[in-house]
């Protein structure tokens, strides 16, 4: 079990309802990996306890997704109501949470306390599915608190031979979660660590694989400078220019990284567009053709997850029209890097960390002149 990058958004709590607390919408990302030789596992469980800070006030889990008894179903969008509970929406622009489709049953426990846990239960004979998972929590923390202590633990229904004198277990691991505070820059990133890690307190950096075509020497050099800029600003960058000099299988290298990283950045260019849209022929540009097919395959089979993971980027010398049509340049977001500076990649960094540039102000009162009369009252 391995935690990945978390996303923390400060949200406005209703007045006079949660006085003394700050409210946060937290997206929890985690990976569940199973050894290929391991027999099917009927269930696994992951839990988080939000521990008290310097004050005696405890954090409170107001609501969480997936909910208790969730059965396999198509993705359903949710928004937060005035009580900070998740309610289904019609999928309009106000949608805040879109859980992916589920193959197993997910049972949730802990709302109203300072901890939450999810149990994934296999409904088929092959056991619970390995892969990436996401969960959401509406979390209250004492007002003014800029970080939250979290204890992470997991349990597994793992078969062992009768003569084995031990049982699989996992020692809880603790870390500190930075809370997103408006005006204090890019925050809200949780450490990434394995359930068995001894020191999970190290800072986490979003990891990216840069997919691009070798259109020209200028494009290759600008891509390298862009990768350097991301690395200098806290992003764990993987690209072919950093691997040159070693003989190896580039196709295996790319496939492994595309599946491992948090995000895949696709740099717009004429050859890249043609590769993704299936317009290249012959033996030219085998690298971008191979990578584009891997990414297209994942978008086709896991559209919701991979639409958020694949980030189309337009460098200063390129055009939006050269974003592959398969990546939906207009109906989904793309990122214009107009200059190779920290300011030029600000929108891209915010997309990777989940911290918006602006926050909505608290909900005010309607002016007296436009208040709707109560039912039965005189107009």
C-alpha positions, 0 to 999 in steps of 0.5 A: 500500500502506498500513499500518493500525492494528496489534494487539500482545498480550503472551503467555506464553512457555514456561519454559526455551524462550525465555529472554531474550525476551518473546513477542508476538502481532502482528496486521498490518493493511494495505490494498492499493489499485489505480487503476481504470485499472491493468491486472490485477496478477499478484502483489504482495508485502509484507515486514517486517524487525524490526531490532535494538534497543539490544542485539545480540539480534535479534527472531525470527519464531516463526510467521506466518499466512497460511502458505506456499502457502495456497490459497483456502479458508473461514476456519479458526480457530487457537490457539497451542500450547505451542511458540508455533506456530499450530495449527488449532482447533475454533473454540471460545472459546479461538480466538485467530486467525481469518484471513479467507477468501482469494481468491488464493494467499498464500505466506509466507517468513521464519519463524525469522529476523527478517523475514517476507514474504507474496506474494499471487498471483492465481489468476484472470485479473483480477489480485490483489484490492484491499482490506483484508488481515490477517496474524499474527506470533508475535514474540520481542523481547529481554526488557524491550524496550518498542518494536521497530524495523520496516522495511516494504517492498512489491513489485508486478508492475506492467505498464508500457509498453515505451517507459517508462524507469522501473520501479515501486519503493518505498523501504523505510519504517521506524517504531517499534512499541510493544509491549503491556506489562501494566499500562501502559495502552493500547499496541501501536498502530503508525503508519498510513502509506502505502508512499510516505510520507516520515515514517511516525513520527507517532502513529496514532489509530484512526479511527471513523465514528459512525452514529446516528439523530436520535431526539431533540434529547437523543440528538443532543446526547449523541451529539455529547458522546460523539464529543467524548469519543472525540476527546479520548481519541485517536480520530479521529472522523467524524460529521455534527455535525462536517460541518454548514454545508457543502452536499454529498451526505451519502450519498456522504460516509457511504459513503466514510467507512464504507469508509475508517475502522478502525471504525464505531460504531452508537449504539443507539436505537429509530429506529436499530434500526428502520432496520437491521431494515428497519422504517422506511417512508416518507420519514422518517430517510433518513440512518440508512436509507441508512447502515444499508443500506450497513453491512448489505450489508458485513456480509452480504458480508464477515461476519468482517471487518465483525463486528469492524469494526462496534461497537454502543454503548449510551449512558447514556440508552439500552437494549441492546434498541435495538441492531439485531438485525442487529448481534447484540447478544447473540451478539456483543459490545456496549459499554455506556457507562454514563457519558461519562467516560474510564473509561466508554469504557475497554472500547470503547477497548480493543476498538479498540486490541486491548489486553485489560484483563487478561493470563493469568498464566504456566502453573504446575505441577499440584499433586502430588496431582492429577498423572495417573500416567504410562502403565504406572506404578503408581497 
